[in-house]
Amino acid sequence: SCSRAKDVTMPAKLPVNFFSTRSPVIDLFRGQLDYADQLRQDSEIVLYFFYAPWCGQSIAAREEIEHVASRLSDQVLFVAVNCWWNQGKCRKQKHFFYFPVIHLYHRSFGPIEYKGPMSAVYIEKFVRRVMTPLLYISSRSKLLDFLSNYEPGVVGFFEFNASPQPPGYLTFFTSALHSLKKDYLGTIRFGVVTNKRVAQEISLVHSGSVYLHRHANTSLIYPKDIMNFTAENIYKWALENREMFIRWLRPHGGKSLLLNNELKKGPALLVFIPYNPLAEIHPLLDEITKVALEYHKCNKSQAAEPDLQRLGDSDSPAFDSSVTDAHTKFSETSPIAKYPCCNTVVLPQWHSISRTHNVCELCVNQTLGVKPNKVHVPHCNFLEIEAALDSFYLQEHTFFQVISNTIECSNFLSFYSPFSYYTACCKTVNRHFLSFISSEKTIFQTPKIAFSSHGKKDNSQFSIPHIEDRNCFIPDLNISSTNITGLSCRTNKTLNLYLLDSNLFWIYAERLGASKSTHLKEFAAIVDLKEEVHYVLDQNESLVGPTLENFIKNFSVLYSPLKRHLVDDPSVPFHEEHVVAEVTTNTFHQTVFLSAKNVLLLYYAQWCGFCASLNHIFIQLARLLPPDSFTVARIDVTRNDLPWEFMTDRLPTILFFPHQRKEQSVKFPEDFSVNLPNLLKFILHHSSLSSSEPCTKECLHKESVLQQGHISHLEKEIQKLRSEISALHQAHDQLEAELSEARREEQRLQQQKHTLEKQHKTLQLHSEQLQATYDQKNQELLEMAEKLQELADASENLLKENALLRILVASRGGKQQSKDEIKESLESEQRFSEENDVSLTTAAAALEEKRIDNIDTIETEHNSGNRTE
Amino acid sequence: EERGPAGPGLSAPCLCHRERVRAMFYHAYEHYLESAFPYDELRPLTCDGQDTWGSFSLTLIDALDTLLILGNVSEFQRVVNVLQEGVDFDIDVNASVFETNIRVVGGLLSAHLLSRKAGLEVEAGWPCSGPLLRMAEEAARKLLPAFQTPTGMPYGTVNLLHGVNPGETPVTCTAGIGTFIVEFATLSHLTGDPVFEDVARKALKALWKNRSDIGLVGNHIDVVTAKWVAQDAGIGAGVDSYFEYLVKGAILLQDKELMSMFLEYNKAIKNYTKFDDWYLWVQMYKGTVSMPVFQSLEAYWPGLQSLIGDVENAMRTFLNYYTVWKQFGGLPEFYNIPQGYTVDKREGYPLRPELIESAMYLYRATRDPTLLELGRDAVESIEKISKVDCGFATIKDLRDHRLDNRMESFFLAETVKYLYLLFDPDNFIHNDGSDFDVVVTPYGECVLDAGGYIFNTEAHPIDPAALHCCRRRKEEQWEVEDLMREFYSRKKTKKFTLKRAPDRGEGEDAKDPKDASSEKAGEKRNSKKSSHSLLSCPSQSFNSKLAVLGQVFLDNT
């Protein structure tokens, strides 16, 4: 696009105070960087706040900085510098890509950039650490405190007896500052011991030695002989060798791969707690970090848990993870919780000499029944299991031939009850492994709707499989007897543990399904990015050490009782009536499967352009179909998770669930355009409304209902037609009005035409008259011209005559000269010639007068001619 | 005294910001009325007006629907009356075909479609007739002579009275050719005259035909000879709204052909111009980088991506662009990516809307507070930097924030509108389909205002439902009536056949849907890798749950 050149411009407004004049922060709003440097000389600790006055982040951070300054102004100098104003020194010397930038100086050391959250408590904590980068450890108990912390601790031993500043101390001090520069989270803590006896506790003997404490592995002493004793090296050494059992995640808000990188390492436990870095004690944090330390304490637990150890060492390492695969793929929560009974069934061997077994997990799922409460433990009906086994035996050949490392699952309907179905997941395992599996407490949650039922019935030529275990469990009571200590090394589903401050990052918790209403911002979730699944710790349970332990343990066991968490949209009120019913995770089952109607379900997302432009079509459809037998519903799948088998990978997707055959849902073919006729045809084709069976009583009833529907439809149609007619009438009236207006207009125009014609005629007449006068005048003019010509001719003749006369006179004169001598005789002749002269001049004057007259008439003629034209 | 840490940003749209945006609007709008009307634009430094793109009181037309979005019904009604009386297109003015279309035709169309919502007494045939529609049609007819070229691609400039001037340059930018389908198709559907949609489609197809072997289009083309005059390919200035209208046209018209064109371009753009979530400029035939710059105008791209479901990539690119804003308090027209600084003579920021537009779309998709932060930054910057006594002035140079004597009409039409919508999630424009209106027209009953508004490239919303309301409606209604009769009869007498999407060129052939779909699937497998419908978005991946506050995830594939 082009723009025109414009001359008027205006320079930017002059900078003004950013901080109030009463603020403890010195505001160099003209960007006087030189003065800022000067100020630094007088103060031990200085914080620079480089801002741009237009910048939202700077404005938001201003208040936080002011708050910190009000608390620390006696020890720290706070200097704010406008680093935007282009006349200022700061802008000329520094080149920032974002604002605000916070730099800290500890005497001459710096700048240490603060990159943490722009929140007063975090900033204050950081400033305090810059003020005292080394913690002075005076006693044994303080040392123990220091070392028991979950964050890595580095201790230096320096004897101050000999000299005021023992060798190496400054380097150690600088390395503590250096670590703040590199690691703004400040995870590595530095402490200093001056007492020899305290130092001995960690077997430091020589002054100048540096010690890195580790919980699970042996602690280390800085290898002075291998590495130079420099600040950078000490920090690097600590960083490389530190233990990280649990770490804080603090996304800075800019584009970052932090979560991507951490979560791709494997399943992760994210613990959200409100955290105040300034608080003296953090009881909850201590509890959580204790669990984390225990979880990672591997070497101490090896002997204690032989069973689990065997699991870890089993020669089928892929097994655990593949179970998770299968589990996560098929396990679901459902709106009405079911607690299936499961049995492990070992199939007969493929070859008798084979060292492998096919092991199947067989579960009975009931779709009906009341949800048991926590106290009531539902018991597996023995008959149910028997029935399931019977069905299974008939189907088992499908599993029988499977020898694979993956788990294969299949669902089939019960022969005995229409409300139950069975799920079997099978897997080939090594024989010696079986004993373990069978003793593991397991549960297997499966989807309610069959994927495909196996139809073939084949008489098995193999021996009958046997049941290994008949225990039934419910997940809430599944508290494994295994110990958390060292679990991370004994399971293949090792978790990485992370902490997030829920004051800052609660949004992630909400995304994972944390209740928005809760005021207590505590939450824990296990996220498995690879499996695209996550589990949450029941928010009704308080987040304490034991519940967290159980959560971890339940995740780690072979058949995890944890259920994939489905996030739903709580903002949709269930009872609100819409023409198009809004379905959520929680209402999905009820609306789609339990209702006795045909259901057309649209999967959509609000942001997807192709979905939103179809709204009107679905509204029309819903208004058209009889509401007592049809539901038009939709689900926003961005905000509502669904069990895998109901998920779709494209939006919009339209599914039709016919009444009485809900499991046989059909998908609207993607290649056809979504419009009202097509949708109706699609529904008509698949709906079960019409049947060709002979009419029974029920059918008659149906028929009458149908006709009732038809009647109401027709009534609606009539209503619509009436309103259409009235609209047409309106339009007609409008047209009528416009027409009459137009007619009036025509009338007026006609009249105007007449008057115009009259005027035209008079004008015509006028012009004819004028033409006539013109012609007449023209004629006169011509006549006059003729006369003029005549006169001109006459005058020419006269001139000729005149000339002749002159010649005559001249000749007479000549003759007179020659006849001088004879004067007397010629006197009479002379008189005559004088008389002749006079008569000639009068004639010429008369002629002249006439000519002027003539010209006048021509001019007046010409003027009048002009006017007529 | 203890104090909990404050969050790093805004977790929910703050009404305080919404109200600040409202105040911004009225500051600019009232000064325009006071000092500049009936000129096209306000000159904020000299407090007077000037004609820029014609002589249509452009700012007023452009700001009209913003008034309604801000809820000012009475002023909307007043302005509609003013425009009906005051605007004349029979004027001897050379006007940009592109700008007149997006600002004037688009503005009038959207005002026409919103006028019932604004409480105006509409005539019986509405939305298929009405004074604003007639004005829009008149303005559009003035542009039609520009399309009379051998290629069907329009001239860039047309005289509203005399048509194309003799000696008019035949060089038009790509966007000037491909940015008509939204307005013109709407006009055709409402008025029943197919000529508008036809010329717009013809122009789009001509561009498609002239793309390079590697699937890119250049910047400027000769509309007579179809030779590319400027061969820089990118997504920004000169091209931008062409791509935008392929997508928006596809959504508005449920048109697979337009979408398949876009997807092909999208592939080439990703292949040749995308580096580290930036989009550069390349030579359209060779694909070599010609300018490593980011243009302010390119910032619409993430919003467009979010409309078709590419939210992850959109967010990543958006975060790149946001860093540029943070550096300057606005987006320079050109930003040299490797140097990390502005480009000479291109340091201005005329208060463009594109980044804010993307933030609004992305906020719909992700609810990421980062997007509200951009909104907050924009409010602060615009107020602090460009607010003057008479309005808001274009920033001439982002390096020192010198101001220019201009306030483009898109400031009130787009920038303020998108900002307001970002902070007002309950605005009717965001209607997700839970509300709607039923209008009875002489053509039958019509469901309108059910959400899904398509913004034209000047942020004038078009209700897609309105396109199904007028002339063509009758046939469909009869068909539906027949089907409903069938529905209530006890036995099915017919086999039901679905109509194929029109672009397949076999529209009317009737087959059993089951056979058809299976056959279609087979056919698809042979011809194309993806079997899904072109008119659909992918579902969001699992990690999108955590992709907020700047976190991005790398593709697993």
HADDOCK unambig.tbl for C-alpha pairs under 7 A between the chains (distance, minus, plus):
assign (segid A and resid 6 and name CA) (segid B and resid 405 and name CA) 6.81 0.50 0.50
assign (segid A and resid 8 and name CA) (segid B and resid 404 and name CA) 6.55 0.50 0.50
assign (segid A and resid 8 and name CA) (segid B and resid 405 and name CA) 5.66 0.50 0.50
assign (segid A and resid 9 and name CA) (segid B and resid 402 and name CA) 6.99 0.50 0.50
assign (segid A and resid 9 and name CA) (segid B and resid 403 and name CA) 5.45 0.50 0.50
assign (segid A and resid 9 and name CA) (segid B and resid 404 and name CA) 4.59 0.50 0.50
assign (segid A and resid 9 and name CA) (segid B and resid 405 and name CA) 5.86 0.50 0.50
assign (segid A and resid 10 and name CA) (segid B and resid 402 and name CA) 5.67 0.50 0.50
assign (segid A and resid 10 and name CA) (segid B and resid 403 and name CA) 4.92 0.50 0.50
assign (segid A and resid 10 and name CA) (segid B and resid 404 and name CA) 6.47 0.50 0.50
assign (segid A and resid 11 and name CA) (segid B and resid 402 and name CA) 4.35 0.50 0.50
assign (segid A and resid 11 and name CA) (segid B and resid 403 and name CA) 6.12 0.50 0.50
assign (segid A and resid 12 and name CA) (segid B and resid 400 and name CA) 6.67 0.50 0.50
assign (segid A and resid 12 and name CA) (segid B and resid 401 and name CA) 5.19 0.50 0.50
assign (segid A and resid 12 and name CA) (segid B and resid 402 and name CA) 4.82 0.50 0.50
assign (segid A and resid 12 and name CA) (segid B and resid 403 and name CA) 6.72 0.50 0.50
assign (segid A and resid 54 and name CA) (segid B and resid 329 and name CA) 6.69 0.50 0.50
assign (segid A and resid 54 and name CA) (segid B and resid 380 and name CA) 5.94 0.50 0.50
assign (segid A and resid 54 and name CA) (segid B and resid 381 and name CA) 4.85 0.50 0.50
assign (segid A and resid 54 and name CA) (segid B and resid 384 and name CA) 5.52 0.50 0.50
assign (segid A and resid 54 and name CA) (segid B and resid 385 and name CA) 6.75 0.50 0.50
assign (segid A and resid 55 and name CA) (segid B and resid 329 and name CA) 6.57 0.50 0.50
assign (segid A and resid 55 and name CA) (segid B and resid 377 and name CA) 6.22 0.50 0.50
assign (segid A and resid 55 and name CA) (segid B and resid 380 and name CA) 6.66 0.50 0.50
assign (segid A and resid 55 and name CA) (segid B and resid 381 and name CA) 6.34 0.50 0.50
assign (segid A and resid 56 and name CA) (segid B and resid 376 and name CA) 6.39 0.50 0.50
assign (segid A and resid 56 and name CA) (segid B and resid 377 and name CA) 4.53 0.50 0.50
assign (segid A and resid 56 and name CA) (segid B and resid 380 and name CA) 5.85 0.50 0.50
assign (segid A and resid 86 and name CA) (segid B and resid 400 and name CA) 5.91 0.50 0.50
assign (segid A and resid 97 and name CA) (segid B and resid 327 and name CA) 4.75 0.50 0.50
assign (segid A and resid 98 and name CA) (segid B and resid 326 and name CA) 5.30 0.50 0.50
assign (segid A and resid 98 and name CA) (segid B and resid 327 and name CA) 5.04 0.50 0.50
assign (segid A and resid 99 and name CA) (segid B and resid 326 and name CA) 7.00 0.50 0.50
assign (segid A and resid 117 and name CA) (segid B and resid 8 and name CA) 6.27 0.50 0.50
assign (segid A and resid 118 and name CA) (segid B and resid 8 and name CA) 6.14 0.50 0.50
assign (segid A and resid 119 and name CA) (segid B and resid 5 and name CA) 5.37 0.50 0.50
assign (segid A and resid 119 and name CA) (segid B and resid 6 and name CA) 5.28 0.50 0.50
assign (segid A and resid 119 and name CA) (segid B and resid 7 and name CA) 6.97 0.50 0.50
assign (segid A and resid 119 and name CA) (segid B and resid 8 and name CA) 6.96 0.50 0.50
assign (segid A and resid 120 and name CA) (segid B and resid 5 and name CA) 6.21 0.50 0.50
assign (segid A and resid 121 and name CA) (segid B and resid 5 and name CA) 5.56 0.50 0.50
assign (segid A and resid 253 and name CA) (segid B and resid 549 and name CA) 4.89 0.50 0.50
assign (segid A and resid 253 and name CA) (segid B and resid 550 and name CA) 4.87 0.50 0.50
assign (segid A and resid 254 and name CA) (segid B and resid 550 and name CA) 4.76 0.50 0.50
assign (segid A and resid 255 and name CA) (segid B and resid 319 and name CA) 5.89 0.50 0.50
assign (segid A and resid 255 and name CA) (segid B and resid 550 and name CA) 4.33 0.50 0.50
assign (segid A and resid 255 and name CA) (segid B and resid 551 and name CA) 5.86 0.50 0.50
assign (segid A and resid 255 and name CA) (segid B and resid 552 and name CA) 6.69 0.50 0.50
assign (segid A and resid 256 and name CA) (segid B and resid 550 and name CA) 5.81 0.50 0.50
assign (segid A and resid 256 and name CA) (segid B and resid 551 and name CA) 4.99 0.50 0.50
assign (segid A and resid 256 and name CA) (segid B and resid 552 and name CA) 6.01 0.50 0.50
assign (segid A and resid 257 and name CA) (segid B and resid 551 and name CA) 5.83 0.50 0.50
assign (segid A and resid 257 and name CA) (segid B and resid 552 and name CA) 5.54 0.50 0.50
assign (segid A and resid 257 and name CA) (segid B and resid 553 and name CA) 6.36 0.50 0.50
assign (segid A and resid 258 and name CA) (segid B and resid 551 and name CA) 6.83 0.50 0.50
assign (segid A and resid 259 and name CA) (segid B and resid 551 and name CA) 6.53 0.50 0.50
assign (segid A and resid 260 and name CA) (segid B and resid 552 and name CA) 6.76 0.50 0.50
assign (segid A and resid 260 and name CA) (segid B and resid 553 and name CA) 5.06 0.50 0.50
assign (segid A and resid 260 and name CA) (segid B and resid 554 and name CA) 6.91 0.50 0.50
assign (segid A and resid 276 and name CA) (segid B and resid 4 and name CA) 6.73 0.50 0.50
assign (segid A and resid 276 and name CA) (segid B and resid 5 and name CA) 6.93 0.50 0.50
assign (segid A and resid 503 and name CA) (segid B and resid 5 and name CA) 6.51 0.50 0.50
assign (segid A and resid 503 and name CA) (segid B and resid 7 and name CA) 6.11 0.50 0.50
assign (segid A and resid 504 and name CA) (segid B and resid 7 and name CA) 4.63 0.50 0.50
assign (segid A and resid 504 and name CA) (segid B and resid 8 and name CA) 6.22 0.50 0.50
assign (segid A and resid 508 and name CA) (segid B and resid 546 and name CA) 5.97 0.50 0.50
assign (segid A and resid 511 and name CA) (segid B and resid 545 and name CA) 5.51 0.50 0.50
assign (segid A and resid 511 and name CA) (segid B and resid 546 and name CA) 6.79 0.50 0.50
assign (segid A and resid 512 and name CA) (segid B and resid 545 and name CA) 6.87 0.50 0.50
assign (segid A and resid 529 and name CA) (segid B and resid 543 and name CA) 6.78 0.50 0.50
assign (segid A and resid 532 and name CA) (segid B and resid 542 and name CA) 5.47 0.50 0.50
assign (segid A and resid 578 and name CA) (segid B and resid 434 and name CA) 6.73 0.50 0.50
assign (segid A and resid 606 and name CA) (segid B and resid 432 and name CA) 6.21 0.50 0.50
assign (segid A and resid 607 and name CA) (segid B and resid 306 and name CA) 6.85 0.50 0.50
assign (segid A and resid 607 and name CA) (segid B and resid 307 and name CA) 6.01 0.50 0.50
assign (segid A and resid 607 and name CA) (segid B and resid 364 and name CA) 5.83 0.50 0.50
assign (segid A and resid 607 and name CA) (segid B and resid 365 and name CA) 5.06 0.50 0.50
assign (segid A and resid 608 and name CA) (segid B and resid 307 and name CA) 5.09 0.50 0.50
assign (segid A and resid 608 and name CA) (segid B and resid 308 and name CA) 5.86 0.50 0.50
assign (segid A and resid 608 and name CA) (segid B and resid 309 and name CA) 5.92 0.50 0.50
assign (segid A and resid 608 and name CA) (segid B and resid 537 and name CA) 6.19 0.50 0.50
assign (segid A and resid 609 and name CA) (segid B and resid 251 and name CA) 6.23 0.50 0.50
assign (segid A and resid 609 and name CA) (segid B and resid 307 and name CA) 4.94 0.50 0.50
assign (segid A and resid 609 and name CA) (segid B and resid 308 and name CA) 6.28 0.50 0.50
assign (segid A and resid 609 and name CA) (segid B and resid 452 and name CA) 6.93 0.50 0.50
assign (segid A and resid 610 and name CA) (segid B and resid 251 and name CA) 5.50 0.50 0.50
assign (segid A and resid 610 and name CA) (segid B and resid 535 and name CA) 6.07 0.50 0.50
assign (segid A and resid 610 and name CA) (segid B and resid 536 and name CA) 5.83 0.50 0.50
assign (segid A and resid 612 and name CA) (segid B and resid 432 and name CA) 6.87 0.50 0.50
assign (segid A and resid 612 and name CA) (segid B and resid 451 and name CA) 6.58 0.50 0.50
assign (segid A and resid 612 and name CA) (segid B and resid 452 and name CA) 4.29 0.50 0.50
assign (segid A and resid 613 and name CA) (segid B and resid 251 and name CA) 6.77 0.50 0.50
assign (segid A and resid 613 and name CA) (segid B and resid 252 and name CA) 6.75 0.50 0.50
assign (segid A and resid 613 and name CA) (segid B and resid 452 and name CA) 4.86 0.50 0.50
assign (segid A and resid 613 and name CA) (segid B and resid 464 and name CA) 5.97 0.50 0.50
assign (segid A and resid 615 and name CA) (segid B and resid 433 and name CA) 5.47 0.50 0.50
assign (segid A and resid 615 and name CA) (segid B and resid 450 and name CA) 5.96 0.50 0.50
assign (segid A and resid 616 and name CA) (segid B and resid 447 and name CA) 5.90 0.50 0.50
assign (segid A and resid 616 and name CA) (segid B and resid 448 and name CA) 6.83 0.50 0.50
assign (segid A and resid 616 and name CA) (segid B and resid 450 and name CA) 5.68 0.50 0.50
assign (segid A and resid 616 and name CA) (segid B and resid 465 and name CA) 5.94 0.50 0.50
assign (segid A and resid 620 and name CA) (segid B and resid 447 and name CA) 6.80 0.50 0.50
assign (segid A and resid 638 and name CA) (segid B and resid 540 and name CA) 6.81 0.50 0.50
assign (segid A and resid 649 and name CA) (segid B and resid 538 and name CA) 5.65 0.50 0.50
assign (segid A and resid 649 and name CA) (segid B and resid 539 and name CA) 5.00 0.50 0.50
assign (segid A and resid 650 and name CA) (segid B and resid 536 and name CA) 6.08 0.50 0.50
assign (segid A and resid 650 and name CA) (segid B and resid 537 and name CA) 5.51 0.50 0.50
assign (segid A and resid 650 and name CA) (segid B and resid 538 and name CA) 4.45 0.50 0.50
assign (segid A and resid 650 and name CA) (segid B and resid 539 and name CA) 5.39 0.50 0.50
assign (segid A and resid 651 and name CA) (segid B and resid 536 and name CA) 5.18 0.50 0.50
assign (segid A and resid 651 and name CA) (segid B and resid 537 and name CA) 5.00 0.50 0.50
assign (segid A and resid 651 and name CA) (segid B and resid 538 and name CA) 6.04 0.50 0.50
assign (segid A and resid 651 and name CA) (segid B and resid 539 and name CA) 6.28 0.50 0.50
assign (segid A and resid 652 and name CA) (segid B and resid 536 and name CA) 5.90 0.50 0.50
assign (segid A and resid 669 and name CA) (segid B and resid 517 and name CA) 5.95 0.50 0.50
assign (segid A and resid 670 and name CA) (segid B and resid 532 and name CA) 6.63 0.50 0.50
assign (segid A and resid 670 and name CA) (segid B and resid 533 and name CA) 5.28 0.50 0.50
assign (segid A and resid 671 and name CA) (segid B and resid 500 and name CA) 6.90 0.50 0.50
assign (segid A and resid 671 and name CA) (segid B and resid 501 and name CA) 6.75 0.50 0.50
assign (segid A and resid 671 and name CA) (segid B and resid 533 and name CA) 6.00 0.50 0.50
assign (segid A and resid 672 and name CA) (segid B and resid 498 and name CA) 6.92 0.50 0.50
assign (segid A and resid 672 and name CA) (segid B and resid 499 and name CA) 6.46 0.50 0.50
assign (segid A and resid 672 and name CA) (segid B and resid 500 and name CA) 4.80 0.50 0.50
assign (segid A and resid 672 and name CA) (segid B and resid 501 and name CA) 5.13 0.50 0.50
assign (segid A and resid 673 and name CA) (segid B and resid 500 and name CA) 6.31 0.50 0.50
assign (segid A and resid 673 and name CA) (segid B and resid 501 and name CA) 4.83 0.50 0.50
assign (segid A and resid 677 and name CA) (segid B and resid 479 and name CA) 6.60 0.50 0.50
assign (segid A and resid 677 and name CA) (segid B and resid 480 and name CA) 5.51 0.50 0.50
assign (segid A and resid 678 and name CA) (segid B and resid 498 and name CA) 5.26 0.50 0.50
assign (segid A and resid 678 and name CA) (segid B and resid 499 and name CA) 6.53 0.50 0.50
assign (segid A and resid 680 and name CA) (segid B and resid 483 and name CA) 6.93 0.50 0.50
assign (segid A and resid 681 and name CA) (segid B and resid 496 and name CA) 5.43 0.50 0.50
assign (segid A and resid 681 and name CA) (segid B and resid 497 and name CA) 6.64 0.50 0.50
assign (segid A and resid 681 and name CA) (segid B and resid 498 and name CA) 6.65 0.50 0.50
assign (segid A and resid 684 and name CA) (segid B and resid 487 and name CA) 6.59 0.50 0.50
assign (segid A and resid 685 and name CA) (segid B and resid 496 and name CA) 6.25 0.50 0.50
assign (segid A and resid 690 and name CA) (segid B and resid 490 and name CA) 5.59 0.50 0.50
assign (segid A and resid 690 and name CA) (segid B and resid 491 and name CA) 5.78 0.50 0.50
assign (segid A and resid 691 and name CA) (segid B and resid 491 and name CA) 6.98 0.50 0.50
assign (segid A and resid 706 and name CA) (segid B and resid 488 and name CA) 6.46 0.50 0.50
assign (segid A and resid 707 and name CA) (segid B and resid 488 and name CA) 6.83 0.50 0.50
assign (segid A and resid 710 and name CA) (segid B and resid 488 and name CA) 5.63 0.50 0.50
assign (segid A and resid 723 and name CA) (segid B and resid 440 and name CA) 6.68 0.50 0.50
assign (segid A and resid 724 and name CA) (segid B and resid 440 and name CA) 5.98 0.50 0.50
assign (segid A and resid 724 and name CA) (segid B and resid 441 and name CA) 6.48 0.50 0.50
assign (segid A and resid 724 and name CA) (segid B and resid 442 and name CA) 5.92 0.50 0.50
assign (segid A and resid 724 and name CA) (segid B and resid 444 and name CA) 5.82 0.50 0.50
assign (segid A and resid 727 and name CA) (segid B and resid 124 and name CA) 6.45 0.50 0.50
assign (segid A and resid 727 and name CA) (segid B and resid 440 and name CA) 6.43 0.50 0.50
assign (segid A and resid 727 and name CA) (segid B and resid 441 and name CA) 5.86 0.50 0.50
assign (segid A and resid 727 and name CA) (segid B and resid 442 and name CA) 5.53 0.50 0.50
assign (segid A and resid 728 and name CA) (segid B and resid 442 and name CA) 4.93 0.50 0.50
assign (segid A and resid 730 and name CA) (segid B and resid 124 and name CA) 6.04 0.50 0.50
assign (segid A and resid 731 and name CA) (segid B and resid 124 and name CA) 4.96 0.50 0.50
assign (segid A and resid 731 and name CA) (segid B and resid 125 and name CA) 6.53 0.50 0.50
